[in-house]
């Protein structure tokens, strides 16, 4: 599945989960997976917010979701790995399913804040501007971006609220030439 993915969404997966998977690939003489983009929600939380805690449990509850399922800690891992305990495996499965189901709405909440995200414009066939974060064509003009000599049209997605910048330089607005900044 990793080999087929364009992107992988996870929470601390870049530093933890993917390195463990890579170790398992190596130990089984498997080649590295095809390139993919890591969308690590922990990185997004750390970069953009001063949460009391960056743990998935805290972020989940803070955003109004259920939080993680309590488990026995390290003993659960031991019971699964060392003893192949079917009851422990069921508990582990329940725990992991909740992590995934909690992450999906958190991903949608954080979507406009994610800095490294694949461009959905490559997957959507439209003549209209497309939100590169969620793929929606429901974008509206939102002023001009003037961080360069010639401004660009600014947009905002009405679905995920991501601010966007157009690809073409703007030379006229409402038929009037845009004044260029003066230099001293």
C-alpha positions in Angstrom: 0.0 0.0 0.0 2.9 2.4 0.8 4.3 1.7 -2.7 1.0 2.8 -4.3 0.4 5.9 -2.2 1.0 9.5 -3.5 0.8 10.7 0.1 0.5 9.2 3.6 -1.3 11.0 6.4 -0.2 10.2 9.9 0.5 11.7 13.3 4.2 11.5 14.1 4.5 8.9 11.3 7.5 10.5 9.7 9.7 10.1 12.8 8.1 6.9 14.1 5.8 4.7 12.0 7.5 5.1 8.6 11.0 4.4 10.0 9.7 1.2 11.6 8.0 0.2 8.3 11.3 0.9 6.5 13.2 -1.3 8.9 10.7 -4.1 8.2 11.1 -3.6 4.4 14.9 -3.8 4.8 14.8 -6.9 7.0 12.6 -8.7 4.4 14.8 -7.7 1.5 12.2 -5.5 0.0 13.2 -2.4 -2.0 12.3 1.1 -0.8 8.7 2.1 -1.7 8.0 4.5 -4.5 8.3 8.2 -3.5 5.4 9.6 -1.5 4.6 12.8 0.4 4.5 12.6 4.2 1.5 14.6 5.6 2.5 14.5 9.3 -0.2 16.2 11.3 2.1 16.4 14.3 4.4 18.6 12.3 1.5 20.9 11.3 0.4 21.2 14.9 3.9 22.0 16.1 4.5 24.6 13.3 1.2 26.5 13.7 -0.2 26.2 17.2 0.8 26.5 20.8 -1.2 23.7 22.2 -0.9 22.7 25.8 0.3 19.3 24.5 1.0 18.2 20.9 -0.1 14.6 21.6 -2.8 13.2 19.4 -5.0 12.6 22.5 -4.9 16.3 23.5 -5.3 17.6 20.0 -8.3 15.3 19.4 -10.1 16.3 22.6 -9.2 20.0 22.1 -10.8 20.0 18.7 -14.0 18.3 20.1 -13.4 14.7 19.2 -13.4 11.5 21.3 -9.7 11.1 21.9 -7.7 7.9 22.0 -8.8 4.6 23.5 -7.1 3.7 26.8 -5.0 0.5 26.7 -2.6 -1.4 28.9 0.5 0.3 27.6 3.7 -1.7 26.9 2.1 -4.9 28.2 -0.4 -4.8 25.3 2.5 -4.8 22.9 4.2 -7.7 24.8 1.0 -9.7 24.8 0.6 -9.2 21.0 4.2 -9.8 20.0 5.5 -12.3 22.6 2.4 -14.3 23.3 0.3 -13.8 20.2 -2.7 -13.3 22.5 -5.9 -13.0 20.4 -7.6 -10.9 23.0 -4.6 -8.5 23.0 -4.7 -8.4 19.2 -8.4 -7.4 19.3 -7.6 -4.7 21.8 -4.7 -3.4 19.6 -7.0 -3.4 16.5 -9.6 -1.4 18.3 -7.0 1.1 19.5 -5.5 1.5 16.1 -8.9 1.9 14.4 -9.7 4.7 16.8 -6.4 6.5 16.0 -7.3 6.4 12.3 -10.9 7.5 12.7 -9.8 10.4 15.0 -7.2 11.5 12.5 -9.5 11.9 9.6 -11.6 14.8 11.0 -8.4 16.3 12.5 -6.8 16.2 9.0 -9.8 18.1 7.6 -9.6 20.7 10.4 -5.8 21.2 9.8 -6.0 21.1 6.0 -5.7 24.8 5.4 -2.7 24.9 7.8 -0.7 22.0 6.1 2.3 23.5 4.3 3.6 20.3 2.5 0.5 18.9 0.8 0.2 17.4 -2.7 -1.4 19.6 -5.3 -4.9 18.4 -5.9 -4.9 20.6 -9.1 -3.0 17.8 -10.8 -6.0 15.4 -10.2 -8.9 17.8 -11.0 -9.8 18.6 -14.6 -11.1 22.1 -14.5 -10.7 25.4 -16.3 -11.5 27.2 -13.1 -9.0 27.8 -10.3 -8.7 24.7 -8.1 -7.7 24.5 -4.4 -4.5 22.7 -4.3 -5.2 21.4 -0.8 -8.7 19.9 -1.2 -9.4 19.9 -4.9 -12.5 22.1 -4.7 -13.3 24.5 -7.6 -15.2 26.6 -5.1 -12.6 29.4 -4.7 -13.2 33.1 -4.6 -11.0 36.1 -5.3 -9.4 37.4 -2.1 -7.4 40.5 -3.1 -3.9 40.7 -4.5 -0.7 39.3 -3.2 2.0 41.9 -3.5 5.1 40.1 -2.3 6.7 40.4 -5.7 7.2 43.4 -8.1 4.1 42.3 -10.1 1.1 41.2 -8.0 -0.8 37.9 -8.3 -4.5 37.3 -7.8 -5.1 35.9 -4.3 -7.9 33.4 -3.8 -9.5 31.5 -0.8 -11.1 28.1 -1.0 -14.6 28.3 0.3 -14.5 24.5 1.2 -11.3 24.1 3.3 -10.5 27.9 3.7 -6.9 27.6 2.4 -5.5 30.9 1.1 -4.2 30.4 -2.5 -2.3 32.4 -5.0 -3.0 32.5 -8.7 -0.3 31.5 -11.2 -0.5 34.5 -13.5 0.9 38.0 -12.8 -1.8 40.7 -12.7 -1.2 43.8 -14.7 -4.7 45.3 -14.7 -7.6 45.3 -12.3 -11.0 46.5 -13.6 -9.3 47.8 -16.8 -6.9 50.0 -14.8 -3.1 49.5 -14.8 -1.8 48.5 -11.3 0.8 51.0 -10.0 4.2 49.6 -9.5 6.0 50.2 -6.2 8.4 53.1 -6.2 12.1 52.6 -5.2 14.3 55.1 -3.4 
